[in-house]
Amino acid sequence: MGHRYYRSEADALSDEDPADVLAARLFARGGVDYLHVHGNVATVDLAKGFTSEGIVEIITGLFAHYEA
């Protein structure tokens, strides 16, 4: 898996690619300027004035089939 770069939700083209799904969900949340994904590492650049609140839940719940 190579480097993936996202500047908006429009860059997430697939509903099945994990990086695209993550990008779509993060941009739908709002407050994200830029996302870089490489393998299992995601770097989120927040928009000025926004916090990371809720991002951990989006990432950890991305492909959870069973709630703990």
Backbone as XML, in Angstrom:
<?xml version="1.0"?>
<chain id="A" units="angstrom">
  <residue number="1" name="MET">
    <atom name="N" x="0.847" y="-1.170" z="0.000"/>
    <atom name="CA" x="0.000" y="0.000" z="0.000"/>
    <atom name="C" x="0.894" y="1.236" z="0.000"/>
  </residue>
  <residue number="2" name="GLY">
    <atom name="N" x="0.657" y="2.133" z="-0.920"/>
    <atom name="CA" x="1.471" y="3.330" z="-1.035"/>
    <atom name="C" x="0.917" y="4.495" z="-0.236"/>
  </residue>
  <residue number="3" name="HIS">
    <atom name="N" x="1.526" y="5.631" z="-0.443"/>
    <atom name="CA" x="1.085" y="6.853" z="0.223"/>
    <atom name="C" x="-0.209" y="7.334" z="-0.421"/>
  </residue>
  <residue number="4" name="ARG">
    <atom name="N" x="-1.153" y="7.751" z="0.412"/>
    <atom name="CA" x="-2.435" y="8.283" z="-0.065"/>
    <atom name="C" x="-2.605" y="9.675" z="0.514"/>
  </residue>
  <residue number="5" name="TYR">
    <atom name="N" x="-3.024" y="10.612" z="-0.317"/>
    <atom name="CA" x="-3.185" y="12.005" z="0.101"/>
    <atom name="C" x="-4.610" y="12.460" z="-0.177"/>
  </residue>
  <residue number="6" name="TYR">
    <atom name="N" x="-5.210" y="13.127" z="0.791"/>
    <atom name="CA" x="-6.585" y="13.609" z="0.663"/>
    <atom name="C" x="-6.657" y="15.064" z="1.105"/>
  </residue>
  <residue number="7" name="ARG">
    <atom name="N" x="-7.262" y="15.896" z="0.275"/>
    <atom name="CA" x="-7.474" y="17.299" z="0.623"/>
    <atom name="C" x="-8.954" y="17.614" z="0.820"/>
  </residue>
  <residue number="8" name="SER">
    <atom name="N" x="-9.810" y="16.659" z="0.451"/>
    <atom name="CA" x="-11.249" y="16.833" z="0.649"/>
    <atom name="C" x="-11.922" y="15.468" z="0.554"/>
  </residue>
  <residue number="9" name="GLU">
    <atom name="N" x="-13.199" y="15.434" z="0.912"/>
    <atom name="CA" x="-13.966" y="14.188" z="0.821"/>
    <atom name="C" x="-14.055" y="13.710" z="-0.624"/>
  </residue>
  <residue number="10" name="ALA">
    <atom name="N" x="-13.987" y="14.626" z="-1.583"/>
    <atom name="CA" x="-14.069" y="14.265" z="-3.002"/>
    <atom name="C" x="-12.891" y="13.397" z="-3.444"/>
  </residue>
  <residue number="11" name="ASP">
    <atom name="N" x="-11.778" y="13.449" z="-2.729"/>
    <atom name="CA" x="-10.616" y="12.621" z="-3.062"/>
    <atom name="C" x="-10.810" y="11.158" z="-2.666"/>
  </residue>
  <residue number="12" name="ALA">
    <atom name="N" x="-11.795" y="10.878" z="-1.834"/>
    <atom name="CA" x="-12.091" y="9.505" z="-1.398"/>
    <atom name="C" x="-13.043" y="8.892" z="-2.416"/>
  </residue>
  <residue number="13" name="LEU">
    <atom name="N" x="-12.516" y="8.126" z="-3.347"/>
    <atom name="CA" x="-13.289" y="7.660" z="-4.493"/>
    <atom name="C" x="-14.000" y="6.329" z="-4.293"/>
  </residue>
  <residue number="14" name="SER">
    <atom name="N" x="-13.558" y="5.532" z="-3.333"/>
    <atom name="CA" x="-14.096" y="4.179" z="-3.166"/>
    <atom name="C" x="-14.829" y="4.020" z="-1.837"/>
  </residue>
  <residue number="15" name="ASP">
    <atom name="N" x="-15.909" y="3.243" z="-1.878"/>
    <atom name="CA" x="-16.627" y="2.904" z="-0.649"/>
    <atom name="C" x="-16.054" y="1.650" z="0.000"/>
  </residue>
  <residue number="16" name="GLU">
    <atom name="N" x="-15.070" y="1.025" z="-0.657"/>
    <atom name="CA" x="-14.519" y="-0.229" z="-0.162"/>
    <atom name="C" x="-13.059" y="-0.123" z="0.266"/>
  </residue>
  <residue number="17" name="ASP">
    <atom name="N" x="-12.338" y="0.849" z="-0.236"/>
    <atom name="CA" x="-10.936" y="1.025" z="0.131"/>
    <atom name="C" x="-10.855" y="1.617" z="1.536"/>
  </residue>
  <residue number="18" name="PRO">
    <atom name="N" x="-10.159" y="0.955" z="2.462"/>
    <atom name="CA" x="-10.116" y="1.433" z="3.850"/>
    <atom name="C" x="-9.628" y="2.876" z="4.002"/>
  </residue>
  <residue number="19" name="ALA">
    <atom name="N" x="-8.610" y="3.261" z="3.257"/>
    <atom name="CA" x="-8.102" y="4.635" z="3.356"/>
    <atom name="C" x="-9.140" y="5.633" z="2.856"/>
  </residue>
  <residue number="20" name="ASP">
    <atom name="N" x="-9.845" y="5.296" z="1.779"/>
    <atom name="CA" x="-10.889" y="6.177" z="1.252"/>
    <atom name="C" x="-12.051" y="6.304" z="2.230"/>
  </residue>
  <residue number="21" name="VAL">
    <atom name="N" x="-12.435" y="5.205" z="2.851"/>
    <atom name="CA" x="-13.528" y="5.233" z="3.832"/>
    <atom name="C" x="-13.134" y="6.105" z="5.020"/>
  </residue>
  <residue number="22" name="LEU">
    <atom name="N" x="-11.912" y="5.944" z="5.497"/>
    <atom name="CA" x="-11.431" y="6.769" z="6.601"/>
    <atom name="C" x="-11.451" y="8.244" z="6.211"/>
  </residue>
  <residue number="23" name="ALA">
    <atom name="N" x="-10.950" y="8.562" z="5.035"/>
    <atom name="CA" x="-10.929" y="9.955" z="4.574"/>
    <atom name="C" x="-12.338" y="10.532" z="4.501"/>
  </residue>
  <residue number="24" name="ALA">
    <atom name="N" x="-13.262" y="9.791" z="3.924"/>
    <atom name="CA" x="-14.636" y="10.281" z="3.803"/>
    <atom name="C" x="-15.237" y="10.570" z="5.173"/>
  </residue>
  <residue number="25" name="ARG">
    <atom name="N" x="-15.015" y="9.680" z="6.118"/>
    <atom name="CA" x="-15.581" y="9.876" z="7.464"/>
    <atom name="C" x="-14.934" y="11.051" z="8.193"/>
  </residue>
  <residue number="26" name="LEU">
    <atom name="N" x="-13.632" y="11.204" z="8.045"/>
    <atom name="CA" x="-12.954" y="12.311" z="8.720"/>
    <atom name="C" x="-13.357" y="13.656" z="8.126"/>
  </residue>
  <residue number="27" name="PHE">
    <atom name="N" x="-13.438" y="13.745" z="6.807"/>
    <atom name="CA" x="-13.846" y="15.008" z="6.194"/>
    <atom name="C" x="-15.319" y="15.305" z="6.460"/>
  </residue>
  <residue number="28" name="ALA">
    <atom name="N" x="-16.156" y="14.269" z="6.558"/>
    <atom name="CA" x="-17.571" y="14.482" z="6.899"/>
    <atom name="C" x="-17.706" y="15.031" z="8.319"/>
  </residue>
  <residue number="29" name="ARG">
    <atom name="N" x="-16.798" y="14.658" z="9.202"/>
    <atom name="CA" x="-16.791" y="15.162" z="10.573"/>
    <atom name="C" x="-16.551" y="16.663" z="10.596"/>
  </residue>
  <residue number="30" name="GLY">
    <atom name="N" x="-15.717" y="17.124" z="9.666"/>
    <atom name="CA" x="-15.372" y="18.540" z="9.614"/>
    <atom name="C" x="-14.108" y="18.837" z="10.392"/>
  </residue>
  <residue number="31" name="GLY">
    <atom name="N" x="-13.503" y="19.975" z="10.096"/>
    <atom name="CA" x="-12.320" y="20.409" z="10.817"/>
    <atom name="C" x="-11.022" y="19.778" z="10.365"/>
  </residue>
  <residue number="32" name="VAL">
    <atom name="N" x="-11.033" y="19.094" z="9.219"/>
    <atom name="CA" x="-9.827" y="18.448" z="8.703"/>
    <atom name="C" x="-9.400" y="19.171" z="7.426"/>
  </residue>
  <residue number="33" name="ASP">
    <atom name="N" x="-8.147" y="19.618" z="7.390"/>
    <atom name="CA" x="-7.605" y="20.267" z="6.190"/>
    <atom name="C" x="-6.973" y="19.267" z="5.239"/>
  </residue>
  <residue number="34" name="TYR">
    <atom name="N" x="-6.349" y="18.209" z="5.805"/>
    <atom name="CA" x="-5.527" y="17.327" z="4.993"/>
    <atom name="C" x="-5.367" y="15.990" z="5.702"/>
  </residue>
  <residue number="35" name="LEU">
    <atom name="N" x="-5.316" y="14.914" z="4.929"/>
    <atom name="CA" x="-5.099" y="13.579" z="5.483"/>
    <atom name="C" x="-4.063" y="12.857" z="4.636"/>
  </residue>
  <residue number="36" name="HIS">
    <atom name="N" x="-3.105" y="12.225" z="5.302"/>
    <atom name="CA" x="-2.109" y="11.388" z="4.642"/>
    <atom name="C" x="-2.198" y="10.006" z="5.272"/>
  </residue>
  <residue number="37" name="VAL">
    <atom name="N" x="-2.302" y="8.975" z="4.440"/>
    <atom name="CA" x="-2.371" y="7.597" z="4.924"/>
    <atom name="C" x="-1.273" y="6.796" z="4.240"/>
  </residue>
  <residue number="38" name="HIS">
    <atom name="N" x="-0.521" y="6.040" z="5.049"/>
    <atom name="CA" x="0.481" y="5.117" z="4.515"/>
    <atom name="C" x="0.433" y="3.864" z="5.370"/>
  </residue>
  <residue number="39" name="GLY">
    <atom name="N" x="-0.029" y="2.773" z="4.779"/>
    <atom name="CA" x="-0.175" y="1.534" z="5.538"/>
    <atom name="C" x="-1.186" y="1.716" z="6.650"/>
  </residue>
  <residue number="40" name="ASN">
    <atom name="N" x="-0.753" y="1.467" z="7.878"/>
    <atom name="CA" x="-1.665" y="1.606" z="9.014"/>
    <atom name="C" x="-1.418" y="2.903" z="9.790"/>
  </residue>
  <residue number="41" name="VAL">
    <atom name="N" x="-0.782" y="3.887" z="9.145"/>
    <atom name="CA" x="-0.505" y="5.176" z="9.786"/>
    <atom name="C" x="-1.284" y="6.272" z="9.073"/>
  </residue>
  <residue number="42" name="ALA">
    <atom name="N" x="-2.033" y="7.044" z="9.850"/>
    <atom name="CA" x="-2.787" y="8.173" z="9.298"/>
    <atom name="C" x="-2.341" y="9.450" z="10.000"/>
  </residue>
  <residue number="43" name="THR">
    <atom name="N" x="-2.035" y="10.467" z="9.214"/>
    <atom name="CA" x="-1.673" y="11.775" z="9.749"/>
    <atom name="C" x="-2.776" y="12.751" z="9.370"/>
  </residue>
  <residue number="44" name="VAL">
    <atom name="N" x="-3.393" y="13.348" z="10.377"/>
    <atom name="CA" x="-4.517" y="14.260" z="10.165"/>
    <atom name="C" x="-4.055" y="15.676" z="10.469"/>
  </residue>
  <residue number="45" name="ASP">
    <atom name="N" x="-4.212" y="16.575" z="9.498"/>
    <atom name="CA" x="-3.899" y="17.990" z="9.691"/>
    <atom name="C" x="-5.218" y="18.706" z="9.956"/>
  </residue>
  <residue number="46" name="LEU">
    <atom name="N" x="-5.381" y="19.183" z="11.182"/>
    <atom name="CA" x="-6.628" y="19.832" z="11.574"/>
    <atom name="C" x="-6.686" y="21.266" z="11.072"/>
  </residue>
  <residue number="47" name="ALA">
    <atom name="N" x="-7.900" y="21.704" z="10.765"/>
    <atom name="CA" x="-8.123" y="23.096" z="10.388"/>
    <atom name="C" x="-7.918" y="23.976" z="11.614"/>
  </residue>
  <residue number="48" name="LYS">
    <atom name="N" x="-7.510" y="25.183" z="11.386"/>
    <atom name="CA" x="-7.254" y="26.125" z="12.477"/>
    <atom name="C" x="-8.516" y="26.293" z="13.325"/>
  </residue>
  <residue number="49" name="GLY">
    <atom name="N" x="-8.336" y="26.172" z="14.638"/>
    <atom name="CA" x="-9.440" y="26.352" z="15.566"/>
    <atom name="C" x="-10.207" y="25.085" z="15.907"/>
  </residue>
  <residue number="50" name="PHE">
    <atom name="N" x="-9.867" y="23.960" z="15.267"/>
    <atom name="CA" x="-10.553" y="22.701" z="15.537"/>
    <atom name="C" x="-9.695" y="21.814" z="16.431"/>
  </residue>
  <residue number="51" name="THR">
    <atom name="N" x="-10.354" y="20.938" z="17.182"/>
    <atom name="CA" x="-9.654" y="19.985" z="18.039"/>
    <atom name="C" x="-9.776" y="18.587" z="17.442"/>
  </residue>
  <residue number="52" name="SER">
    <atom name="N" x="-9.094" y="17.650" z="18.056"/>
    <atom name="CA" x="-9.133" y="16.261" z="17.586"/>
    <atom name="C" x="-10.295" y="15.474" z="18.194"/>
  </residue>
  <residue number="53" name="GLU">
    <atom name="N" x="-11.170" y="16.147" z="18.901"/>
    <atom name="CA" x="-12.291" y="15.471" z="19.555"/>
    <atom name="C" x="-13.102" y="14.648" z="18.544"/>
  </residue>
  <residue number="54" name="GLY">
    <atom name="N" x="-13.287" y="13.367" z="18.862"/>
    <atom name="CA" x="-14.082" y="12.473" z="18.033"/>
    <atom name="C" x="-13.305" y="11.703" z="16.983"/>
  </residue>
  <residue number="55" name="ILE">
    <atom name="N" x="-12.075" y="12.096" z="16.718"/>
    <atom name="CA" x="-11.300" y="11.423" z="15.670"/>
    <atom name="C" x="-10.906" y="10.011" z="16.079"/>
  </residue>
  <residue number="56" name="VAL">
    <atom name="N" x="-10.517" y="9.821" z="17.330"/>
    <atom name="CA" x="-10.140" y="8.480" z="17.800"/>
    <atom name="C" x="-11.305" y="7.516" z="17.614"/>
  </residue>
  <residue number="57" name="GLU">
    <atom name="N" x="-12.508" y="7.956" z="17.935"/>
    <atom name="CA" x="-13.685" y="7.090" z="17.798"/>
    <atom name="C" x="-13.949" y="6.739" z="16.333"/>
  </residue>
  <residue number="58" name="ILE">
    <atom name="N" x="-13.732" y="7.674" z="15.429"/>
    <atom name="CA" x="-13.915" y="7.395" z="14.001"/>
    <atom name="C" x="-12.919" y="6.338" z="13.543"/>
  </residue>
  <residue number="59" name="ILE">
    <atom name="N" x="-11.664" y="6.487" z="13.953"/>
    <atom name="CA" x="-10.623" y="5.555" z="13.518"/>
    <atom name="C" x="-10.810" y="4.178" z="14.145"/>
  </residue>
  <residue number="60" name="THR">
    <atom name="N" x="-11.023" y="4.116" z="15.457"/>
    <atom name="CA" x="-11.125" y="2.812" z="16.121"/>
    <atom name="C" x="-12.406" y="2.081" z="15.760"/>
  </residue>
  <residue number="61" name="GLY">
    <atom name="N" x="-13.448" y="2.787" z="15.386"/>
    <atom name="CA" x="-14.701" y="2.146" z="15.017"/>
    <atom name="C" x="-14.854" y="1.910" z="13.532"/>
  </residue>
  <residue number="62" name="LEU">
    <atom name="N" x="-13.802" y="2.154" z="12.776"/>
    <atom name="CA" x="-13.889" y="2.105" z="11.318"/>
    <atom name="C" x="-14.388" y="0.761" z="10.794"/>
  </residue>
  <residue number="63" name="PHE">
    <atom name="N" x="-13.801" y="-0.318" z="11.253"/>
    <atom name="CA" x="-14.201" y="-1.631" z="10.766"/>
    <atom name="C" x="-14.544" y="-2.577" z="11.903"/>
  </residue>
  <residue number="64" name="ALA">
    <atom name="N" x="-15.081" y="-2.033" z="12.974"/>
    <atom name="CA" x="-15.489" y="-2.863" z="14.108"/>
    <atom name="C" x="-16.814" y="-3.538" z="13.776"/>
  </residue>
  <residue number="65" name="HIS">
    <atom name="N" x="-16.803" y="-4.849" z="13.766"/>
    <atom name="CA" x="-18.032" y="-5.592" z="13.493"/>
    <atom name="C" x="-18.794" y="-5.883" z="14.777"/>
  </residue>
  <residue number="66" name="TYR">
    <atom name="N" x="-18.073" y="-5.897" z="15.875"/>
    <atom name="CA" x="-18.689" y="-6.194" z="17.157"/>
    <atom name="C" x="-18.268" y="-5.143" z="18.165"/>
  </residue>
  <residue number="67" name="GLU">
    <atom name="N" x="-19.220" y="-4.552" z="18.822"/>
    <atom name="CA" x="-18.922" y="-3.569" z="19.866"/>
    <atom name="C" x="-18.486" y="-4.302" z="21.128"/>
  </residue>
  <residue number="68" name="ALA">
    <atom name="N" x="-17.511" y="-3.765" z="21.826"/>
    <atom name="CA" x="-17.036" y="-4.394" z="23.064"/>
    <atom name="C" x="-17.952" y="-4.043" z="24.215"/>
  </residue>
</chain>
